[in-house]
């Protein structure tokens, strides 16, 4: 019985590994890795410019931010 469990685990690992390699090759072929900087900057806008931290954990905002929230 334990033999079949090992066979199943190894078969699953082999299929998952081959699938991941195939997906990586597909992504490279489609050009998903050509311009990583553009994709990284696409999440920013005028309200949150690149390099400016605007997100903080509760209670850890800089003093000016805390004062604005209290008003």
DRENTORKOL-3810 file (N, C-alpha, C; in nm, 4 decimals):
REM DRENTORKOL-3810
@n.u->0.0822; n.v->-0.1198; n.w->0.0000; ca.u->0.0000; ca.v->0.0000; ca.w->0.0000; c.u->0.0868; c.v->0.1266; c.w->0.0000
@n.u->0.1897; n.v->0.1293; n.w->0.0839; ca.u->0.2761; ca.v->0.2462; ca.w->0.0924; c.u->0.3505; c.v->0.2682; c.w->-0.0391
@n.u->0.3771; n.v->0.1613; n.w->-0.1112; ca.u->0.4447; ca.v->0.1714; ca.w->-0.2400; c.u->0.3631; c.v->0.2569; c.w->-0.3371
@n.u->0.2323; n.v->0.2380; n.w->-0.3387; ca.u->0.1451; ca.v->0.3135; ca.w->-0.4283; c.u->0.1386; c.v->0.4617; c.w->-0.3904
@n.u->0.1480; n.v->0.4890; n.w->-0.2619; ca.u->0.1508; ca.v->0.6278; ca.w->-0.2168; c.u->0.2772; c.v->0.6961; c.w->-0.2675
@n.u->0.3907; n.v->0.6285; n.w->-0.2568; ca.u->0.5163; ca.v->0.6842; ca.w->-0.3079; c.u->0.5112; c.v->0.7038; c.w->-0.4589
@n.u->0.4543; n.v->0.6099; n.w->-0.5312; ca.u->0.4411; ca.v->0.6218; ca.w->-0.6765; c.u->0.3550; c.v->0.7431; c.w->-0.7108
@n.u->0.2444; n.v->0.7600; n.w->-0.6393; ca.u->0.1563; ca.v->0.8741; ca.w->-0.6636; c.u->0.2292; c.v->1.0056; c.w->-0.6365
@n.u->0.3008; n.v->1.0121; n.w->-0.5249; ca.u->0.3733; ca.v->1.1350; ca.w->-0.4904; c.u->0.4790; c.v->1.1672; c.w->-0.5950
@n.u->0.5563; n.v->1.0700; n.w->-0.6367; ca.u->0.6597; ca.v->1.0939; ca.w->-0.7373; c.u->0.5998; c.v->1.1306; c.w->-0.8726
@n.u->0.4898; n.v->1.0663; n.w->-0.9095; ca.u->0.4243; ca.v->1.0997; ca.w->-1.0360; c.u->0.3713; c.v->1.2433; c.w->-1.0327
@n.u->0.3100; n.v->1.2806; n.w->-0.9203; ca.u->0.2596; ca.v->1.4172; ca.w->-0.9072; c.u->0.3738; c.v->1.5178; c.w->-0.9137
@n.u->0.4836; n.v->1.4890; n.w->-0.8449; ca.u->0.5990; ca.v->1.5793; ca.w->-0.8457; c.u->0.6578; c.v->1.5918; c.w->-0.9861
@n.u->0.6654; n.v->1.4831; n.w->-1.0578; ca.u->0.7189; ca.v->1.4852; ca.w->-1.1940; c.u->0.6278; c.v->1.5660; c.w->-1.2864
@n.u->0.4986; n.v->1.5436; n.w->-1.2786; ca.u->0.4040; ca.v->1.6178; ca.w->-1.3629; c.u->0.4069; c.v->1.7670; c.w->-1.3277
@n.u->0.4105; n.v->1.8010; n.w->-1.1986; ca.u->0.4151; ca.v->1.9404; ca.w->-1.1570; c.u->0.5444; c.v->2.0064; c.w->-1.2058
@n.u->0.6565; n.v->1.9371; n.w->-1.1945; ca.u->0.7843; ca.v->1.9923; ca.w->-1.2387; c.u->0.7870; c.v->2.0181; c.w->-1.3885
@n.u->0.7394; n.v->1.9229; n.w->-1.4650; ca.u->0.7356; ca.v->1.9396; ca.w->-1.6109; c.u->0.6421; c.v->2.0542; c.w->-1.6482
@n.u->0.5302; n.v->2.0652; n.w->-1.5788; ca.u->0.4357; ca.v->2.1744; ca.w->-1.6054; c.u->0.4994; c.v->2.3098; c.w->-1.5755
@n.u->0.5716; n.v->2.3211; n.w->-1.4649; ca.u->0.6349; ca.v->2.4488; ca.w->-1.4300; c.u->0.7419; c.v->2.4884; c.w->-1.5318
@n.u->0.8192; n.v->2.3923; n.w->-1.5772; ca.u->0.9214; ca.v->2.4219; ca.w->-1.6783; c.u->0.8545; c.v->2.4653; c.w->-1.8077
@n.u->0.7461; n.v->2.3986; n.w->-1.8450; ca.u->0.6736; ca.v->2.4353; ca.w->-1.9668; c.u->0.6159; c.v->2.5766; c.w->-1.9543
@n.u->0.5579; n.v->2.6097; n.w->-1.8389; ca.u->0.5024; ca.v->2.7438; ca.w->-1.8183; c.u->0.6103; c.v->2.8515; c.w->-1.8212
@n.u->0.7262; n.v->2.8233; n.w->-1.7650; ca.u->0.8363; ca.v->2.9192; ca.w->-1.7705; c.u->0.8818; c.v->2.9410; c.w->-1.9141
@n.u->0.8951; n.v->2.8334; n.w->-1.9909; ca.u->0.9351; ca.v->2.8455; ca.w->-2.1313; c.u->0.8308; c.v->2.9241; c.w->-2.2099
@n.u->0.7022; n.v->2.9000; n.w->-2.1833; ca.u->0.5950; ca.v->2.9728; ca.w->-2.2507; c.u->0.6033; c.v->3.1221; c.w->-2.2187
@n.u->0.6253; n.v->3.1562; n.w->-2.0911; ca.u->0.6317; ca.v->3.2973; ca.w->-2.0504; c.u->0.7499; c.v->3.3669; c.w->-2.1162
@n.u->0.8623; n.v->3.3007; n.w->-2.1242; ca.u->0.9797; ca.v->3.3594; ca.w->-2.1895; c.u->0.9518; c.v->3.3797; c.w->-2.3381
@n.u->0.8900; n.v->3.2807; n.w->-2.4010; ca.u->0.8594; ca.v->3.2891; ca.w->-2.5437; c.u->0.7590; c.v->3.4010; c.w->-2.5732
@n.u->0.6650; n.v->3.4255; n.w->-2.4831; ca.u->0.5641; ca.v->3.5294; ca.w->-2.5019; c.u->0.6168; c.v->3.6689; c.w->-2.4691
@n.u->0.7380; n.v->3.6779; n.w->-2.4129; ca.u->0.7983; ca.v->3.8068; ca.w->-2.3840; c.u->0.7576; c.v->3.8655; c.w->-2.2501
@n.u->0.7128; n.v->3.7829; n.w->-2.1587; ca.u->0.6684; ca.v->3.8309; ca.w->-2.0284; c.u->0.7829; c.v->3.8881; c.w->-1.9439
@n.u->0.9064; n.v->3.8517; n.w->-1.9747; ca.u->1.0206; ca.v->3.8954; ca.w->-1.8960; c.u->1.1037; c.v->4.0023; c.w->-1.9660
@n.u->1.0541; n.v->4.0600; n.w->-2.0739; ca.u->1.1338; ca.v->4.1563; ca.w->-2.1506; c.u->1.1485; c.v->4.2908; c.w->-2.0808
@n.u->1.0410; n.v->4.3443; n.w->-2.0229; ca.u->1.0475; ca.v->4.4775; ca.w->-1.9635; c.u->0.9848; c.v->4.4725; c.w->-1.8240
@n.u->1.0597; n.v->4.4273; n.w->-1.7266; ca.u->1.0084; ca.v->4.4125; ca.w->-1.5912; c.u->0.9882; c.v->4.5469; c.w->-1.5219
@n.u->1.0690; n.v->4.6461; n.w->-1.5540; ca.u->1.0564; ca.v->4.7765; ca.w->-1.4883; c.u->0.9235; c.v->4.8448; c.w->-1.5223
@n.u->0.8799; n.v->4.8333; n.w->-1.6448; ca.u->0.7536; ca.v->4.8959; ca.w->-1.6838; c.u->0.6380; c.v->4.8347; c.w->-1.6054
@n.u->0.6376; n.v->4.7055; n.w->-1.5893; ca.u->0.5327; ca.v->4.6404; ca.w->-1.5129; c.u->0.5376; c.v->4.6770; c.w->-1.3662
@n.u->0.6570; n.v->4.6943; n.w->-1.3140; ca.u->0.6709; ca.v->4.7304; ca.w->-1.1727; c.u->0.6231; c.v->4.8728; c.w->-1.1469
@n.u->0.6407; n.v->4.9602; n.w->-1.2423; ca.u->0.5987; ca.v->5.1000; ca.w->-1.2245; c.u->0.4526; c.v->5.1234; c.w->-1.2596
@n.u->0.3894; n.v->5.0272; n.w->-1.3219; ca.u->0.2505; ca.v->5.0477; ca.w->-1.3646; c.u->0.1538; c.v->5.0550; c.w->-1.2480
@n.u->0.1953; n.v->5.0161; n.w->-1.1278; ca.u->0.1057; ca.v->5.0211; ca.w->-1.0124; c.u->0.1059; c.v->5.1578; c.w->-0.9457
@n.u->0.1940; n.v->5.2481; n.w->-0.9877; ca.u->0.2021; ca.v->5.3805; ca.w->-0.9277; c.u->0.1243; c.v->5.4814; c.w->-1.0112
@n.u->0.0750; n.v->5.5871; n.w->-0.9452; ca.u->0.0081; ca.v->5.6958; ca.w->-1.0148; c.u->0.0480; c.v->5.8278; c.w->-0.9512
@n.u->-0.0220; n.v->5.9358; n.w->-0.9831; ca.u->0.0138; ca.v->6.0676; ca.w->-0.9312; c.u->-0.0026; c.v->6.0776; c.w->-0.7798
@n.u->-0.0998; n.v->6.0055; n.w->-0.7248; ca.u->-0.1216; ca.v->6.0100; ca.w->-0.5803; c.u->-0.0170; c.v->5.9315; c.w->-0.5024
@n.u->0.0472; n.v->5.8367; n.w->-0.5674; ca.u->0.1513; ca.v->5.7562; ca.w->-0.5035; c.u->0.2699; c.v->5.7448; c.w->-0.5993
@n.u->0.3552; n.v->5.8469; n.w->-0.6036; ca.u->0.4673; ca.v->5.8448; ca.w->-0.6970; c.u->0.5719; c.v->5.7395; c.w->-0.6583
@n.u->0.6532; n.v->5.7038; n.w->-0.7554; ca.u->0.7589; ca.v->5.6056; ca.w->-0.7346; c.u->0.8556; c.v->5.6554; c.w->-0.6290
@n.u->0.8854; n.v->5.5733; n.w->-0.5323; ca.u->0.9828; ca.v->5.6058; ca.w->-0.4296; c.u->0.9270; c.v->5.6737; c.w->-0.3071
@n.u->0.8001; n.v->5.7115; n.w->-0.3081; ca.u->0.7399; ca.v->5.7775; ca.w->-0.1922; c.u->0.6511; c.v->5.6769; c.w->-0.1186
@n.u->0.6802; n.v->5.6544; n.w->0.0076; ca.u->0.6028; ca.v->5.5594; ca.w->0.0862; c.u->0.4741; c.v->5.6259; c.w->0.1321
@n.u->0.3607; n.v->5.5652; n.w->0.0978; ca.u->0.2318; ca.v->5.6192; ca.w->0.1404; c.u->0.1515; c.v->5.5195; c.w->0.2219
@n.u->0.1998; n.v->5.3974; n.w->0.2325; ca.u->0.1309; ca.v->5.2944; ca.w->0.3101; c.u->0.2067; c.v->5.2693; c.w->0.4400
@n.u->0.1331; n.v->5.2593; n.w->0.5493; ca.u->0.1940; ca.v->5.2346; ca.w->0.6794; c.u->0.1061; c.v->5.1385; c.w->0.7579
@n.u->0.1653; n.v->5.0692; n.w->0.8540; ca.u->0.0879; ca.v->4.9884; ca.w->0.9471; c.u->0.0139; c.v->5.0828; c.w->1.0409
@n.u->-0.1004; n.v->5.0417; n.w->1.0910; ca.u->-0.1749; ca.v->5.1282; ca.w->1.1834; c.u->-0.0894; c.v->5.1679; c.w->1.3041
@n.u->-0.0883; n.v->5.2957; n.w->1.3336; ca.u->-0.0117; ca.v->5.3457; ca.w->1.4469; c.u->0.1340; c.v->5.3717; c.w->1.4186
@n.u->0.1808; n.v->5.3444; n.w->1.2985; ca.u->0.3218; ca.v->5.3636; ca.w->1.2652; c.u->0.3437; c.v->5.4717; c.w->1.1600
@n.u->0.2420; n.v->5.5483; n.w->1.1273; ca.u->0.2558; ca.v->5.6543; ca.w->1.0274; c.u->0.3442; c.v->5.7657; c.w->1.0829
@n.u->0.4131; n.v->5.8384; n.w->0.9972; ca.u->0.4936; ca.v->5.9510; ca.w->1.0435; c.u->0.4058; c.v->6.0528; c.w->1.1169
@n.u->0.4665; n.v->6.1381; n.w->1.1914; ca.u->0.3949; ca.v->6.2333; ca.w->1.2758; c.u->0.2980; c.v->6.3201; c.w->1.1949
@n.u->0.3390; n.v->6.3683; n.w->1.0790; ca.u->0.2518; ca.v->6.4536; ca.w->0.9988; c.u->0.1271; c.v->6.3792; c.w->0.9547
@n.u->0.1430; n.v->6.2533; n.w->0.9152; ca.u->0.0282; ca.v->6.1731; ca.w->0.8741; c.u->-0.0663; c.v->6.1518; c.w->0.9903
@n.u->-0.0133; n.v->6.1281; n.w->1.1085; ca.u->-0.0962; ca.v->6.1064; ca.w->1.2272; c.u->-0.1743; c.v->6.2326; c.w->1.2603
@n.u->-0.1132; n.v->6.3495; n.w->1.2445; ca.u->-0.1807; ca.v->6.4738; ca.w->1.2724; c.u->-0.2944; c.v->6.4994; c.w->1.1734
@n.u->-0.2739; n.v->6.4631; n.w->1.0464; ca.u->-0.3773; ca.v->6.4813; ca.w->0.9456; c.u->-0.4966; c.v->6.3922; c.w->0.9736
@n.u->-0.4725; n.v->6.2712; n.w->1.0207; ca.u->-0.5797; ca.v->6.1766; ca.w->1.0499; c.u->-0.6626; c.v->6.2244; c.w->1.1676
@n.u->-0.6016; n.v->6.2882; n.w->1.2667; ca.u->-0.6715; ca.v->6.3308; ca.w->1.3858; c.u->-0.7646; c.v->6.4489; c.w->1.3594
@n.u->-0.7412; n.v->6.5254; n.w->1.2572; ca.u->-0.8221; ca.v->6.6447; ca.w->1.2261; c.u->-0.9583; c.v->6.6093; c.w->1.1790
END
